[in-house]
Amino acid sequence: MDRVDLNSDMGESYGAYTMGDDAAMLKIVSSANVACGFHGGDPLVMDKTLREAKANGVGVGAHPSFLDPWGFGRRPILGERPADIEKMLVYQIGAIQAMAHAVGHKVTHLKPHGSLNNMACIDADLAVACARAAKTADWDLIFVAMPGTEMEKAGEKLGLRVAREIFADRNYTDDGQLVSRKLENAMIHDAKYAAERVVRMVQDQEIVSVGGKRIPVAVDTVCVHGDSPTAVAMAAEIRDALKAAGIAVQPMAEFVS
């Protein structure tokens, strides 16, 4: 693998509340997943994030979620029909597409946020709802999915371009899922360790679980969560390590087919 995308979740501030250092992160990453208002973000934040992304040559994607501003989209919302979730996602994608059009940028990918993404990774019906939302809103949208999950299967089933994503700052279980945030070892905070780990995962095209299991995966994009206090330093360390290893960092829209 001689190139990879580096992405981060952004535009998650709201009103007077600031989440993450988007301005600094946008000078490092190649793609930004921009919140669409349901867990974070508002029209002014969306506009600012999209303008800065364009100025830095950073690709942008829709980052929709459950309607859960109180829980930042990280609480499981049970009982929603997949067909209704699909409509909620189309609504959010449309909002960020219109905001991007207003600033002369283009939305090129879709990555669901938080619990919605986690649940869709193991729920086939929910995964198909996410994929259908992408296809309905824009056939050309790249569908970001964890490899080996129902999300990946749904994207492939509906004929979407799929970008397989790994996480720089999260640990994995032996079945290839993310360790629950409720557990102490869910997050990785050491930037140097994370960078070394990412380079190995990209080069070897595999993830290593907390139990030491090596799981072969395709890797197109690497995520660093923007709301972590160590996010900017970690993203910079990762980009430098990838460059040193001869791996170019490019927006996913430039090479995911």
N, C-alpha and C positions, 0 to 999 in steps of 0.2 A: 504494500500500500504506500504510494508516494504522495498522496494528498488526502486531506480529511477536513471536514468542517468543524469549527468550534462554536458552539451556540450557548446562549444564556437566556434565561427568562427575564424580561424587562417590562418597563412601563407599568409596574405594579404599585406605584405610589397612588395616592388618592386624596384629592383636596389638599389639606394642610399636612397630611401624613406622608412621609418619605420612606420608601422601601428600596434599599440598595443604592449603589453609586453607578447609575446608568451611564453618565457622561464618561467616566473612566473606563467602564467595561466596553463601551462602544469603540474605544480605541484599540481594543485587544481582539475581540471575537470577530468571526466572519458572518454570523447569523444571529438575529435577535428574535425571540419569541415574545410578541407584544400582547400584553393582557388586553382583554376586550370589554372590561367593565363589570364582569360578573363576580370576580374574586378580588380584583384590583384594577386600577386604571380608571381614568375618566377622559372626556374629550380633550382637555388641555394637556394631560399627561400623554395621551396617545399622539397628539400632534407634535409635541416636543420630542418624544422618543423617535418618531418616524423621521422628523427633520434631521435629527442628529445621526440617525442610522444612515440616511441618504448621504449626508456630508462626509461620513467616514467610509463609504463604500460597503456598508454592511447590509446583507440581505435580511428581509423581514418576513415573519410568519405570524399567523393568527395563533393566539394562545388562549383558547376558550376554556370555560370550566363550568362546574355546577354553579347555580346562583347561590353563592355562599360567601358574601363579603365578611361576615362575622368570623368565619373559620378560615378565611384566606383560601377557600377552595380545597382544603385538606381534610375536610370531614366527609366520610362516606354519606351520600344521600341515597337512601334506600326507597324503593317503591315507585320510582319514576319509570314510565314506560319508555323503552328504547326509541319509539317513534317520536315521543315528545322531546327526548334528549336531542335527537337529530335536528328538530326544529330550533331548539335553543342554540345549537351550534351554528346552524345556518345564519341565524340572527346575529350572532357575535362575529362570524366571519364577514358578513356583509358590512358590519359597522367598521371594522378595521380596514376592509377594502376601500370603503368610501373615504376614510381618513387618509389612507395612503395615496389615493388618487388625488386628493386635494393638495398634497405636498409634492406630487410628481414622483412618487415611489410606487413599487408594486409588491403586493403580497405574493410570496412564492411557495409558502409551505404552511402546513397545519400541524400543530402539536398540542393536543389536549393537556390541560394542567391538573396537577395534584391527584386527588382521589378519583376523579373521573378517569384519568389515564390509568391509574393503578387498577381500578375495577375493570376497565375495558381490556386490560392485558389478560385477564382470566375469564371474562364473560364474553362469549362469542357474539351474542345478540347486541350487547352494548358496543363491542368493537365494530360490528357492521354498521351500527348507527353512526358512529364517528366517521367511518369511511364513506358512507353514503352522504353525509353532510359535506365532506370535502368534494366529492364528485358532483353534488348538486350545486354547490357554490361556484366551483371552478374546476373543471376537469383536469387542468394542468397543475393543480396544487400538488406539491410533494407531501406525502403522508409520512410523518415521522413516527417511528414505532420501535419499541424494544424488540430485538431479534428473539425468535422462538416463542413469541406470544400470540394471543388471539388477534391483537392489533396488526401484527405483521401479516397474519393469514388473511385478515379482512381486506387489507390494502391490496394484497396480491389477488384476492378473489375478485375484487371490483376493478382490477386493471389499472390501479393507480401507480404512479412512481413512488417507491417506498425508500425512505432513508432510514437505515438501521442505526439506532442510537445507543451509545453507552454513556455511563455517568462517571465523571471524574471524582466526584465527592460523595459517592454512595457505595456502600458495600452490597454484595450479592449473596443470596442464599444458594444452596446446592442445586436448586431447580432453576436457577437463572433469574429469579425475581429479585427485586430490591428488598433489602432488610427493612422491616417496618421502622418508621420514625419513632415509634414508641420504645424501641430498644436502644440501649446506650451505644452500641456499635454500628448504628445505621449510617452515621455521617463520617466522612474523612476530613480532617481539618489541617493536616500537615501538607503544605503546598509542594514541598520537594518530593515527598513520598507519592503524592497524587500525580505529579508530573512524570516521575519514573514509571509509575503504574500505567498511565495512559499511553506512553510510548510503547511499552511492552504489549498492551492490548491491541494497539493499532498495528504494530509490526507483526504480531503473531495471530491477529484476527481471532482473539478469544478473550473471555473474561475468566477471572479466577475468583471462586467463591470464598467466603470466610472459612469454609471447611477445607479449602485447598483444592477443590475440584476445578479442573480446567474445562471450560465449555466453549467449543468452537462457535464463533459468530461472525457475521459480516459486520464491518464497522464503517459507517459513512460519516457520522457526526458524533461529537463528544460534547456533553452538557456539563457546564458548571453553574450551579444554582446562584442566581444573582443576589438573593436576599441574605446570604451568609456573610458574616463579618470578614471572613478571609477570602471572599469570592474574587476580588480584583487581583490580589496578590497571587492566588492560585491560578487564575486564568493566564496571567502574565508568565508565570513559571512554566505552565503547560505549553504555551505558544513557543517560548524560547527553547524548551526541550524538544518539541516536535521539529523546529527549524534545525536544531543541532543534529538531529537524527536524519535529516534530509527529507522530512515530510512537510510538504507545503500545506498551509492553512488557507482554504478557499471557501466561499459561500457554497452551500450544498447545491444551489440551483445551477452552478456552473459545471457540475459533473455528474449529478445523480440522474440516471436515465431510466 
